[in-house]
Amino acid sequence: MVVNYISRTQWGAKPPATHNGRFTPLWAWRVQGVVVHHGGVKHPPKGVAAVKAFERHHLSKGWDGIAYNWLVDETGTIFEGRGWDARGGATKWWNSKSISVCYTGWGHDPVGVNVLESIKALTVEAEKRFGDLWVSTHRLKGSTDCPGGWLGEWVEAGMVVAKNPSDQDWAGVVAHIQFLKAEVAKKPLSRWRRSRGETVRLVQTRLLERGFDPGPADGIFGKGTAAAVKDFQRTQGWLKADGVVGVNTFTALFVQ
Ligand SMILES: [Zn+2]
């Protein structure tokens, strides 16, 4: 997937405030995951104004420039912060090992579908560039409540299911599952492929919900997951019990 975004030039970013005019490079081989943040302000500025406000704030702290690698505003528009090739400054201890993505809004309240899809699209793009990655939240990496309760739960639950059903953005969930289904159609999940990542974790969670025990929902498609998938497939009758999660098994698991 090509991620469309507003580049630094397009939003008028200031050049890095370093002696050589460049950000510290991010070494691709060190990148292990994606960390999600939020703006942390209840009624924040929107769009370019939000991005510029972060830049001003971060420069005022003596930092090299806007700290996030990527930002997503409340319409789902993606803005380039430091991009893919520069080390971010938003996640202490993890800046050289992760890509930071900041939702410019307030993550304690339910977040719109477009925003969720853009955050997801960035993680997919990151995995294309850096290989399999974990996806985490700032609050799991430091003592902060960033990216807020709602967004934090959405990310930590595998970017689909919130813990509190009354807070759930169901339209967002449906859109997200359709998106994952398209991904699975292109690249089925299986043990022999050594599939891993948040879609695998989601499948594991769903198997458990439906009464099939894959073992821990660790995002790694191992023996236990394959066995649970086969058990599930047998109960469906029309599915081949091969232990592979292709589009039919995925649909049966989530949509029916
Ligand atoms: Zn944060």
py3Dmol code that shows the C-alpha trace and the ligand (Angstrom):
import py3Dmol

protein = """\
ATOM      1  CA  MET A   1       0.000   0.000   0.000  1.00  0.00           C
ATOM      2  CA  VAL A   2       1.220   3.453  -0.837  1.00  0.00           C
ATOM      3  CA  VAL A   3       0.651   5.801   2.044  1.00  0.00           C
ATOM      4  CA  ASN A   4      -0.425   9.249   0.906  1.00  0.00           C
ATOM      5  CA  TYR A   5       0.754  11.941   3.179  1.00  0.00           C
ATOM      6  CA  ILE A   6       1.621  15.575   3.555  1.00  0.00           C
ATOM      7  CA  SER A   7       5.380  15.855   3.406  1.00  0.00           C
ATOM      8  CA  ARG A   8       7.525  18.138   5.547  1.00  0.00           C
ATOM      9  CA  THR A   9       7.949  20.469   2.588  1.00  0.00           C
ATOM     10  CA  GLN A  10       4.190  20.565   2.033  1.00  0.00           C
ATOM     11  CA  TRP A  11       3.380  21.524   5.596  1.00  0.00           C
ATOM     12  CA  GLY A  12       6.332  23.881   5.853  1.00  0.00           C
ATOM     13  CA  ALA A  13       8.510  22.107   8.409  1.00  0.00           C
ATOM     14  CA  LYS A  14      11.557  23.966   9.691  1.00  0.00           C
ATOM     15  CA  PRO A  15      14.902  22.387   8.858  1.00  0.00           C
ATOM     16  CA  PRO A  16      16.390  20.275  11.682  1.00  0.00           C
ATOM     17  CA  ALA A  17      17.910  22.506  14.366  1.00  0.00           C
ATOM     18  CA  THR A  18      21.227  20.681  14.340  1.00  0.00           C
ATOM     19  CA  HIS A  19      24.679  21.890  13.397  1.00  0.00           C
ATOM     20  CA  ASN A  20      24.724  19.858  10.211  1.00  0.00           C
ATOM     21  CA  GLY A  21      21.065  20.494   9.378  1.00  0.00           C
ATOM     22  CA  ARG A  22      20.180  16.794   9.516  1.00  0.00           C
ATOM     23  CA  PHE A  23      18.336  14.569  11.927  1.00  0.00           C
ATOM     24  CA  THR A  24      20.131  11.638  13.527  1.00  0.00           C
ATOM     25  CA  PRO A  25      19.611   8.661  11.218  1.00  0.00           C
ATOM     26  CA  LEU A  26      17.360   5.793  12.220  1.00  0.00           C
ATOM     27  CA  TRP A  27      19.081   2.516  11.392  1.00  0.00           C
ATOM     28  CA  ALA A  28      16.538   0.203   9.772  1.00  0.00           C
ATOM     29  CA  TRP A  29      18.031  -2.956  11.263  1.00  0.00           C
ATOM     30  CA  ARG A  30      17.447  -1.628  14.773  1.00  0.00           C
ATOM     31  CA  VAL A  31      13.748  -0.938  14.320  1.00  0.00           C
ATOM     32  CA  GLN A  32      11.588  -3.369  16.300  1.00  0.00           C
ATOM     33  CA  GLY A  33       8.209  -1.720  16.556  1.00  0.00           C
ATOM     34  CA  VAL A  34       5.772   1.145  16.271  1.00  0.00           C
ATOM     35  CA  VAL A  35       4.759   3.258  19.274  1.00  0.00           C
ATOM     36  CA  VAL A  36       1.474   5.164  19.195  1.00  0.00           C
ATOM     37  CA  HIS A  37       1.081   8.555  20.924  1.00  0.00           C
ATOM     38  CA  HIS A  38      -1.582  11.215  21.143  1.00  0.00           C
ATOM     39  CA  GLY A  39      -1.488  14.992  21.409  1.00  0.00           C
ATOM     40  CA  GLY A  40      -2.585  14.980  25.029  1.00  0.00           C
ATOM     41  CA  VAL A  41      -4.585  18.199  24.705  1.00  0.00           C
ATOM     42  CA  LYS A  42      -8.344  18.052  24.975  1.00  0.00           C
ATOM     43  CA  HIS A  43      -9.270  20.683  22.367  1.00  0.00           C
ATOM     44  CA  PRO A  44      -6.174  20.741  20.184  1.00  0.00           C
ATOM     45  CA  PRO A  45      -5.570  22.731  17.023  1.00  0.00           C
ATOM     46  CA  LYS A  46      -6.364  20.777  13.866  1.00  0.00           C
ATOM     47  CA  GLY A  47      -4.557  19.759  10.690  1.00  0.00           C
ATOM     48  CA  VAL A  48      -1.399  21.673   9.805  1.00  0.00           C
ATOM     49  CA  ALA A  49      -1.914  23.977  12.779  1.00  0.00           C
ATOM     50  CA  ALA A  50      -1.636  20.967  15.126  1.00  0.00           C
ATOM     51  CA  VAL A  51       1.541  19.747  13.454  1.00  0.00           C
ATOM     52  CA  LYS A  52       3.099  23.210  13.572  1.00  0.00           C
ATOM     53  CA  ALA A  53       2.151  23.567  17.232  1.00  0.00           C
ATOM     54  CA  PHE A  54       4.035  20.349  18.021  1.00  0.00           C
ATOM     55  CA  GLU A  55       7.029  21.554  16.043  1.00  0.00           C
ATOM     56  CA  ARG A  56       7.100  24.871  17.933  1.00  0.00           C
ATOM     57  CA  HIS A  57       6.721  23.115  21.257  1.00  0.00           C
ATOM     58  CA  HIS A  58       9.442  20.549  20.552  1.00  0.00           C
ATOM     59  CA  LEU A  59      11.872  23.157  19.191  1.00  0.00           C
ATOM     60  CA  SER A  60      11.241  25.260  22.312  1.00  0.00           C
ATOM     61  CA  LYS A  61      12.458  22.308  24.378  1.00  0.00           C
ATOM     62  CA  GLY A  62      15.746  22.440  22.483  1.00  0.00           C
ATOM     63  CA  TRP A  63      14.970  19.359  20.411  1.00  0.00           C
ATOM     64  CA  ASP A  64      16.073  18.982  16.792  1.00  0.00           C
ATOM     65  CA  GLY A  65      12.553  19.381  15.407  1.00  0.00           C
ATOM     66  CA  ILE A  66       9.134  17.801  15.657  1.00  0.00           C
ATOM     67  CA  ALA A  67       9.692  14.640  17.710  1.00  0.00           C
ATOM     68  CA  TYR A  68       7.308  12.195  16.011  1.00  0.00           C
ATOM     69  CA  ASN A  69       8.144  10.197  12.921  1.00  0.00           C
ATOM     70  CA  TRP A  70       4.543  10.487  11.704  1.00  0.00           C
ATOM     71  CA  LEU A  71       1.371  12.274  12.737  1.00  0.00           C
ATOM     72  CA  VAL A  72      -2.281  11.617  11.955  1.00  0.00           C
ATOM     73  CA  ASP A  73      -4.811  14.403  12.420  1.00  0.00           C
ATOM     74  CA  GLU A  74      -8.486  14.021  13.336  1.00  0.00           C
ATOM     75  CA  THR A  75      -9.500  13.660   9.665  1.00  0.00           C
ATOM     76  CA  GLY A  76      -7.046  10.802   9.164  1.00  0.00           C
ATOM     77  CA  THR A  77      -4.616  12.912   7.136  1.00  0.00           C
ATOM     78  CA  ILE A  78      -1.044  11.720   7.586  1.00  0.00           C
ATOM     79  CA  PHE A  79       1.778  14.225   8.116  1.00  0.00           C
ATOM     80  CA  GLU A  80       5.458  13.477   7.826  1.00  0.00           C
ATOM     81  CA  GLY A  81       7.286  14.308  11.049  1.00  0.00           C
ATOM     82  CA  ARG A  82      10.840  12.988  10.934  1.00  0.00           C
ATOM     83  CA  GLY A  83       9.760  10.298   8.458  1.00  0.00           C
ATOM     84  CA  TRP A  84      11.136   6.780   8.082  1.00  0.00           C
ATOM     85  CA  ASP A  85      14.841   7.532   8.003  1.00  0.00           C
ATOM     86  CA  ALA A  86      15.383   9.757  11.030  1.00  0.00           C
ATOM     87  CA  ARG A  87      15.409   8.850  14.708  1.00  0.00           C
ATOM     88  CA  GLY A  88      12.384  10.247  16.547  1.00  0.00           C
ATOM     89  CA  GLY A  89      12.449  11.954  19.935  1.00  0.00           C
ATOM     90  CA  ALA A  90       9.068  11.067  21.419  1.00  0.00           C
ATOM     91  CA  THR A  91       9.629   7.722  23.158  1.00  0.00           C
ATOM     92  CA  LYS A  92      12.493   7.844  25.656  1.00  0.00           C
ATOM     93  CA  TRP A  93      14.715   4.723  25.498  1.00  0.00           C
ATOM     94  CA  TRP A  94      13.001   3.553  22.317  1.00  0.00           C
ATOM     95  CA  ASN A  95      13.771   6.284  19.803  1.00  0.00           C
ATOM     96  CA  SER A  96      16.514   4.375  18.036  1.00  0.00           C
ATOM     97  CA  LYS A  97      14.419   1.193  17.934  1.00  0.00           C
ATOM     98  CA  SER A  98      10.962   2.342  16.947  1.00  0.00           C
ATOM     99  CA  ILE A  99       8.791   4.502  14.729  1.00  0.00           C
ATOM    100  CA  SER A 100       6.560   6.930  16.610  1.00  0.00           C
ATOM    101  CA  VAL A 101       3.089   7.732  15.317  1.00  0.00           C
ATOM    102  CA  CYS A 102       1.116  10.524  16.975  1.00  0.00           C
ATOM    103  CA  TYR A 103      -2.609  11.081  16.741  1.00  0.00           C
ATOM    104  CA  THR A 104      -2.843  14.854  17.098  1.00  0.00           C
ATOM    105  CA  GLY A 105      -6.197  14.670  18.896  1.00  0.00           C
ATOM    106  CA  TRP A 106      -7.319  13.456  22.308  1.00  0.00           C
ATOM    107  CA  GLY A 107      -7.000   9.671  22.607  1.00  0.00           C
ATOM    108  CA  HIS A 108      -9.073   9.368  25.780  1.00  0.00           C
ATOM    109  CA  ASP A 109     -12.238   9.760  23.702  1.00  0.00           C
ATOM    110  CA  PRO A 110     -13.319   7.465  20.849  1.00  0.00           C
ATOM    111  CA  VAL A 111     -11.274   8.087  17.728  1.00  0.00           C
ATOM    112  CA  GLY A 112     -12.708   8.173  14.198  1.00  0.00           C
ATOM    113  CA  VAL A 113     -12.422   5.381  11.648  1.00  0.00           C
ATOM    114  CA  ASN A 114     -10.293   7.448   9.263  1.00  0.00           C
ATOM    115  CA  VAL A 115      -7.747   8.043  11.986  1.00  0.00           C
ATOM    116  CA  LEU A 116      -7.615   4.351  12.916  1.00  0.00           C
ATOM    117  CA  GLU A 117      -7.170   3.365   9.280  1.00  0.00           C
ATOM    118  CA  SER A 118      -4.338   5.836   8.814  1.00  0.00           C
ATOM    119  CA  ILE A 119      -2.533   4.643  11.941  1.00  0.00           C
ATOM    120  CA  LYS A 120      -2.985   1.099  10.713  1.00  0.00           C
ATOM    121  CA  ALA A 121      -1.750   2.024   7.223  1.00  0.00           C
ATOM    122  CA  LEU A 122       1.402   3.510   8.737  1.00  0.00           C
ATOM    123  CA  THR A 123       2.111   0.310  10.670  1.00  0.00           C
ATOM    124  CA  VAL A 124       1.609  -1.746   7.509  1.00  0.00           C
ATOM    125  CA  GLU A 125       3.970   0.530   5.619  1.00  0.00           C
ATOM    126  CA  ALA A 126       6.471   0.329   8.488  1.00  0.00           C
ATOM    127  CA  GLU A 127       6.396  -3.479   8.345  1.00  0.00           C
ATOM    128  CA  LYS A 128       7.093  -3.321   4.614  1.00  0.00           C
ATOM    129  CA  ARG A 129      10.172  -1.263   5.317  1.00  0.00           C
ATOM    130  CA  PHE A 130      11.457  -2.841   8.508  1.00  0.00           C
ATOM    131  CA  GLY A 131       9.995  -6.381   8.558  1.00  0.00           C
ATOM    132  CA  ASP A 132       7.684  -7.752  11.252  1.00  0.00           C
ATOM    133  CA  LEU A 133       7.173  -5.241  14.031  1.00  0.00           C
ATOM    134  CA  TRP A 134       5.338  -5.064  17.318  1.00  0.00           C
ATOM    135  CA  VAL A 135       2.851  -2.250  17.812  1.00  0.00           C
ATOM    136  CA  SER A 136       2.696  -0.658  21.220  1.00  0.00           C
ATOM    137  CA  THR A 137       1.674   2.452  23.123  1.00  0.00           C
ATOM    138  CA  HIS A 138       3.714   5.137  24.816  1.00  0.00           C
ATOM    139  CA  ARG A 139       2.104   4.160  28.133  1.00  0.00           C
ATOM    140  CA  LEU A 140       3.549   0.637  27.864  1.00  0.00           C
ATOM    141  CA  LYS A 141       6.993   2.110  27.183  1.00  0.00           C
ATOM    142  CA  GLY A 142       7.098   4.826  29.851  1.00  0.00           C
ATOM    143  CA  SER A 143       5.253   6.369  32.771  1.00  0.00           C
ATOM    144  CA  THR A 144       2.571   8.318  30.935  1.00  0.00           C
ATOM    145  CA  ASP A 145      -1.069   7.768  30.022  1.00  0.00           C
ATOM    146  CA  CYS A 146      -0.301   8.583  26.364  1.00  0.00           C
ATOM    147  CA  PRO A 147      -2.006   7.824  23.909  1.00  0.00           C
ATOM    148  CA  GLY A 148      -5.095   8.061  26.122  1.00  0.00           C
ATOM    149  CA  GLY A 149      -7.482   5.381  27.317  1.00  0.00           C
ATOM    150  CA  TRP A 150      -9.528   4.748  24.199  1.00  0.00           C
ATOM    151  CA  LEU A 151      -6.712   4.831  21.677  1.00  0.00           C
ATOM    152  CA  GLY A 152      -4.417   2.923  24.036  1.00  0.00           C
ATOM    153  CA  GLU A 153      -6.911   0.091  24.351  1.00  0.00           C
ATOM    154  CA  TRP A 154      -7.486  -0.024  20.634  1.00  0.00           C
ATOM    155  CA  VAL A 155      -3.765  -0.373  19.934  1.00  0.00           C
ATOM    156  CA  GLU A 156      -3.054  -2.814  22.751  1.00  0.00           C
ATOM    157  CA  ALA A 157      -6.016  -5.008  21.820  1.00  0.00           C
ATOM    158  CA  GLY A 158      -4.462  -5.580  18.407  1.00  0.00           C
ATOM    159  CA  MET A 159      -5.943  -2.461  16.803  1.00  0.00           C
ATOM    160  CA  VAL A 160      -9.463  -3.827  16.592  1.00  0.00           C
ATOM    161  CA  VAL A 161     -11.338  -4.510  19.816  1.00  0.00           C
ATOM    162  CA  ALA A 162     -11.782  -2.161  22.756  1.00  0.00           C
ATOM    163  CA  LYS A 163     -12.227  -3.563  26.250  1.00  0.00           C
ATOM    164  CA  ASN A 164     -15.322  -1.559  27.021  1.00  0.00           C
ATOM    165  CA  PRO A 165     -18.037  -2.457  24.461  1.00  0.00           C
ATOM    166  CA  SER A 166     -20.010   0.720  25.182  1.00  0.00           C
ATOM    167  CA  ASP A 167     -17.038   2.813  24.060  1.00  0.00           C
ATOM    168  CA  GLN A 168     -16.560   0.753  20.944  1.00  0.00           C
ATOM    169  CA  ASP A 169     -16.509   2.479  17.589  1.00  0.00           C
ATOM    170  CA  TRP A 170     -18.194  -0.408  15.772  1.00  0.00           C
ATOM    171  CA  ALA A 171     -18.016   1.212  12.362  1.00  0.00           C
ATOM    172  CA  GLY A 172     -14.280   1.490  12.927  1.00  0.00           C
ATOM    173  CA  VAL A 173     -14.040  -2.162  13.849  1.00  0.00           C
ATOM    174  CA  VAL A 174     -15.952  -3.281  10.779  1.00  0.00           C
ATOM    175  CA  ALA A 175     -13.831  -1.121   8.475  1.00  0.00           C
ATOM    176  CA  HIS A 176     -10.710  -2.422  10.129  1.00  0.00           C
ATOM    177  CA  ILE A 177     -11.732  -6.071   9.791  1.00  0.00           C
ATOM    178  CA  GLN A 178     -12.476  -5.529   6.091  1.00  0.00           C
ATOM    179  CA  PHE A 179      -9.024  -4.059   5.744  1.00  0.00           C
ATOM    180  CA  LEU A 180      -7.379  -7.030   7.478  1.00  0.00           C
ATOM    181  CA  LYS A 181      -9.440  -9.445   5.422  1.00  0.00           C
ATOM    182  CA  ALA A 182      -7.999  -7.923   2.248  1.00  0.00           C
ATOM    183  CA  GLU A 183      -4.517  -8.319   3.731  1.00  0.00           C
ATOM    184  CA  VAL A 184      -5.158 -11.980   4.598  1.00  0.00           C
ATOM    185  CA  ALA A 185      -6.548 -12.598   1.104  1.00  0.00           C
ATOM    186  CA  LYS A 186      -3.223 -11.437  -0.300  1.00  0.00           C
ATOM    187  CA  LYS A 187      -1.108 -13.267   2.241  1.00  0.00           C
ATOM    188  CA  PRO A 188      -2.752 -16.085   4.243  1.00  0.00           C
ATOM    189  CA  LEU A 189      -1.536 -16.654   7.785  1.00  0.00           C
ATOM    190  CA  SER A 190       0.070 -19.974   8.593  1.00  0.00           C
ATOM    191  CA  ARG A 191       2.593 -21.772  10.700  1.00  0.00           C
ATOM    192  CA  TRP A 192       4.853 -22.698   7.799  1.00  0.00           C
ATOM    193  CA  ARG A 193       4.969 -19.066   6.718  1.00  0.00           C
ATOM    194  CA  ARG A 194       5.942 -18.229  10.299  1.00  0.00           C
ATOM    195  CA  SER A 195       3.271 -15.527  10.274  1.00  0.00           C
ATOM    196  CA  ARG A 196       3.444 -13.077  13.106  1.00  0.00           C
ATOM    197  CA  GLY A 197       2.157  -9.675  14.034  1.00  0.00           C
ATOM    198  CA  GLU A 198      -1.014  -8.014  15.121  1.00  0.00           C
ATOM    199  CA  THR A 199      -3.311  -9.858  12.674  1.00  0.00           C
ATOM    200  CA  VAL A 200      -2.104 -13.181  14.103  1.00  0.00           C
ATOM    201  CA  ARG A 201      -2.735 -11.906  17.613  1.00  0.00           C
ATOM    202  CA  LEU A 202      -6.202 -10.836  16.586  1.00  0.00           C
ATOM    203  CA  VAL A 203      -6.917 -14.294  15.120  1.00  0.00           C
ATOM    204  CA  GLN A 204      -5.694 -15.898  18.346  1.00  0.00           C
ATOM    205  CA  THR A 205      -7.927 -13.649  20.444  1.00  0.00           C
ATOM    206  CA  ARG A 206     -10.878 -14.406  18.212  1.00  0.00           C
ATOM    207  CA  LEU A 207     -10.259 -18.179  18.359  1.00  0.00           C
ATOM    208  CA  LEU A 208     -10.297 -17.946  22.133  1.00  0.00           C
ATOM    209  CA  GLU A 209     -13.540 -15.932  22.076  1.00  0.00           C
ATOM    210  CA  ARG A 210     -15.094 -18.675  19.986  1.00  0.00           C
ATOM    211  CA  GLY A 211     -13.951 -21.455  22.303  1.00  0.00           C
ATOM    212  CA  PHE A 212     -10.762 -22.682  20.594  1.00  0.00           C
ATOM    213  CA  ASP A 213      -7.581 -22.428  22.617  1.00  0.00           C
ATOM    214  CA  PRO A 214      -4.533 -21.358  20.586  1.00  0.00           C
ATOM    215  CA  GLY A 215      -2.379 -20.854  23.689  1.00  0.00           C
ATOM    216  CA  PRO A 216      -1.160 -17.359  24.546  1.00  0.00           C
ATOM    217  CA  ALA A 217      -2.207 -14.579  22.133  1.00  0.00           C
ATOM    218  CA  ASP A 218       1.396 -13.679  21.402  1.00  0.00           C
ATOM    219  CA  GLY A 219       1.064 -12.798  17.724  1.00  0.00           C
ATOM    220  CA  ILE A 220       3.190 -15.779  16.680  1.00  0.00           C
ATOM    221  CA  PHE A 221       1.555 -18.423  14.518  1.00  0.00           C
ATOM    222  CA  GLY A 222       2.864 -21.577  16.196  1.00  0.00           C
ATOM    223  CA  LYS A 223       1.722 -25.157  16.747  1.00  0.00           C
ATOM    224  CA  GLY A 224      -1.061 -24.237  19.181  1.00  0.00           C
ATOM    225  CA  THR A 225      -2.518 -21.668  16.833  1.00  0.00           C
ATOM    226  CA  ALA A 226      -2.421 -24.075  13.877  1.00  0.00           C
ATOM    227  CA  ALA A 227      -4.176 -26.758  15.954  1.00  0.00           C
ATOM    228  CA  ALA A 228      -6.868 -24.330  17.136  1.00  0.00           C
ATOM    229  CA  VAL A 229      -7.433 -23.125  13.555  1.00  0.00           C
ATOM    230  CA  LYS A 230      -7.852 -26.745  12.396  1.00  0.00           C
ATOM    231  CA  ASP A 231     -10.332 -27.432  15.198  1.00  0.00           C
ATOM    232  CA  PHE A 232     -12.289 -24.359  14.226  1.00  0.00           C
ATOM    233  CA  GLN A 233     -12.220 -25.276  10.520  1.00  0.00           C
ATOM    234  CA  ARG A 234     -13.586 -28.774  11.273  1.00  0.00           C
ATOM    235  CA  THR A 235     -16.596 -27.265  13.051  1.00  0.00           C
ATOM    236  CA  GLN A 236     -17.379 -25.236   9.920  1.00  0.00           C
ATOM    237  CA  GLY A 237     -17.722 -28.283   7.669  1.00  0.00           C
ATOM    238  CA  TRP A 238     -17.121 -26.440   4.403  1.00  0.00           C
ATOM    239  CA  LEU A 239     -13.604 -25.295   5.272  1.00  0.00           C
ATOM    240  CA  LYS A 240     -10.577 -27.460   4.566  1.00  0.00           C
ATOM    241  CA  ALA A 241      -8.973 -28.256   7.925  1.00  0.00           C
ATOM    242  CA  ASP A 242      -5.468 -27.215   6.887  1.00  0.00           C
ATOM    243  CA  GLY A 243      -4.638 -24.885   9.764  1.00  0.00           C
ATOM    244  CA  VAL A 244      -4.115 -21.951   7.384  1.00  0.00           C
ATOM    245  CA  VAL A 245      -6.035 -18.697   7.858  1.00  0.00           C
ATOM    246  CA  GLY A 246      -6.956 -17.643   4.336  1.00  0.00           C
ATOM    247  CA  VAL A 247      -9.784 -15.349   3.429  1.00  0.00           C
ATOM    248  CA  ASN A 248     -12.540 -17.984   3.909  1.00  0.00           C
ATOM    249  CA  THR A 249     -11.376 -19.020   7.347  1.00  0.00           C
ATOM    250  CA  PHE A 250     -10.839 -15.379   8.310  1.00  0.00           C
ATOM    251  CA  THR A 251     -14.373 -14.514   7.189  1.00  0.00           C
ATOM    252  CA  ALA A 252     -15.876 -17.489   9.011  1.00  0.00           C
ATOM    253  CA  LEU A 253     -13.968 -16.534  12.132  1.00  0.00           C
ATOM    254  CA  PHE A 254     -14.905 -12.846  12.212  1.00  0.00           C
ATOM    255  CA  VAL A 255     -17.858 -12.083  10.072  1.00  0.00           C
ATOM    256  CA  GLN A 256     -20.176 -15.010  10.727  1.00  0.00           C
TER     257      GLN A 256
END
"""
ligand_1 = """\
1
ZN
Zn 3.410 9.944 23.947
"""
view = py3Dmol.view(width=600, height=400)
view.addModel(protein, "pdb")
view.setStyle({"model": 0}, {"cartoon": {"style": "trace"}})
view.addModel(ligand_1, "xyz")
view.setStyle({"model": 1}, {"stick": {}})
view.zoomTo()
view.show()
